[in-house]
Amino acid sequence: MSTADKTLRIDVVDVGCISSPPDTTLLTALEAANINIHYHCREGFCGACRTKLIEGEVEYTTDPLAFIDDDEILPCCCVALSPLKIKVPL
């Protein structure tokens, strides 16, 4: 199975759909698709990339230290486990 077969669909509300490899952080996938998202640390400390998770499941590559609500994720330090629907602050 090729890497393209393993990508997951990420529906970004008000922007469009992108694909993300399961071993790539969501922030990296968003950047690769030229979707601007505010960030600072890339390690889950600051919370600047806080994004609303509408549907789907993610896994954190490192435990985030920034406060996030139950319906939020930090794209800088998580990967998609399933197709996602997210809303990034524009």
SULHUNOR-V598289 format. One record per backbone hydrogen bond with DSSP energy under -1.0 kcal/mol. CO is the residue of the C=O (numbers start at 0). NH is the residue of the N-H. If there is no record, write none. Layout:
# SULHUNOR-V598289
((CO:NH) (CO:NH))
This chain:
# SULHUNOR-V598289
((2:5) (7:19) (8:83) (9:17) (10:85) (11:14) (11:15) (15:11) (17:9) (19:7) (20:23) (24:28) (25:29) (26:30) (27:31) (28:32) (29:34) (30:33) (43:64) (43:65) (46:49) (50:72) (51:86) (54:84) (56:80) (56:81) (58:78) (68:71) (70:52) (72:50) (73:76) (74:26) (76:60) (77:25) (78:58) (83:10) (84:53) (84:54) (85:12) (86:51))
